[in-house]
Amino acid sequence: MPRLIHWLKQSRALTGRSITGCWLLFFYALSIWMVLGTMSAQQFQEKIRSASTEAAPISTTDVREMLENKEKMDAIDEILLQKESELQGLRADDAVQKVNEDQAEQRMLKRFEPISRHLRETGAMARARHPTVLAPMIKGAETAKGELSSAFQNYRKAWEDYELQEDVSADLNRKVEKLKAVNLDLRQDRDRIQEKQERLYARNPGMRQLMNELIYMRKLRIDFMAIMPEQMFTLLLTLAMGALGSVIFLTRMFFDPNQQHPFSWYLFRPFLGMVMAIAIFILAKAGQIIISDTGMQEGVNSNLNPFFISFLAIISGILSEQAYEKIHRSGIAFFGVEAVTPQRWGIHLQERMTEKGRTEEDLAALFSVSPQIARNWLEEQTPLPEREQELIAVWLGCGVREIFSDLPPGRIIPYTYTPPDQNDVPGAPPETHPETHHGSLDGVVKNRE
């Protein structure tokens, strides 16, 4: 039974790790595609600005118009190809139909011969070949009436078949003419779009090269990034780099044997990195972080360096927690309120860890910090933030107040209780022996310099 339980635990852990690995692979592919697209689009927009001149300006709107024209022409070409294929099929059917019609006509003429010969012998004249005209003549014939009636029935069937083949041929001809008219209209529309495209090319020779590059980018499904408005593209670039930073951080956590996180953490941590990247970008745009190029500082609406934005977004994705602290501090500074940071010293942390069999290395691994930082916490050299206090309390199975104090080690002094003068305070307690209280959250400290 213990082996079965152990095997089930291992299987569950392996399944969870496999699911996490698949999610990371998917996010790898997504982030790489986003980074590839945004960086390629950024360089493409740089080429647009380089090719633009005062005499022949180029903007993303012009490039977008060229791409739309190209897409329209491609769509028309595809429709024309389909229509041409359909037209070829109709022409082939029409050729076959002409053969069928000729054969039906030959059968009809062949079956009309005995009727024509009999009418000539009896002196009657066939004014026409239509069965409705011939019927009274056949009915009025006096000799060989049975034989003539059978020949007439065969002729009637041949005539009906011939008429049917004529109708099919006429229908095919109408379809062919209709398709020709549609193709003519499509070609005229394509010529008008092509003429408009050539005017755009003639305005600036560099637009043709830009169009060729954009067509190649369309094969990778990243062309829409290259023709985005600049503001939207900057936000997309920030998101992509935030995702890249998150992937780097998650990969390190995934392969670190001392880090164990549930799948939900791996699921939502990348989006936290992307959101924090956007938040830090807004903070920078608001002027709380100065990252503009020197040459761009002259204008009020100066553009931020895209590569510095990428760097800022990457480190925001990697260090989302620290990015949050940066935003938190900026908000406190903006609103002019004093930060409430309940940092406390672990006055009983070492004792409780010894009781639980925990070591300094375990504490460092719990928060992914260096052993020196953990040692400073244990030796009460540095205080611990609120989040770490709560996690350590849960880790050691005790309350926060049992192991932490908000008083620095050097400020914790003994306090001797001195009763008040019983003559001044009615009902005062009787005098007791002095009692010394060492610093804790429950201790009372009277002498504080």
ABEGO torsion letter per residue (X at the ends): XAAAAAAAAAAAAAAAAAAAAAAAAAAAAAAAAAAAAAAAAAAAAAAAAAABBAABBBBAAAAAAAAAAAAAAAAAAAAAAAAAAAAAAAAAAAAAAAAAAAAAAAAAAAAAAAAAAAAAAAGBBBABABAAAAAAAAAABABGAAAAAAAAAAAAAAAAAAAAAAAAAAAAAAAAAAAAAAAAAAAAAAAAAAAAAAAAAAABAAAAAAAAAAAAAAAAGAAAAAABBAAAAAAAAAAAAAAAAAAAAAAAAAABAABBBBAAAAAAAAAAAAAAAAAAAAAAAAGABBABBAAAAABAABBBBAAAAAAAAAAAAABAAAAAAAAAAAAAAAAGBBBBBBBBBBAAAAAAAAAAGBBAAAAAAAAGBBAAAAAAAAAGABBBBAAAAAAAAAAAGBBAAAABBABBAAABBBBBBBBBBAAABBGBBBBBBBBBBBBBAABBBABBX
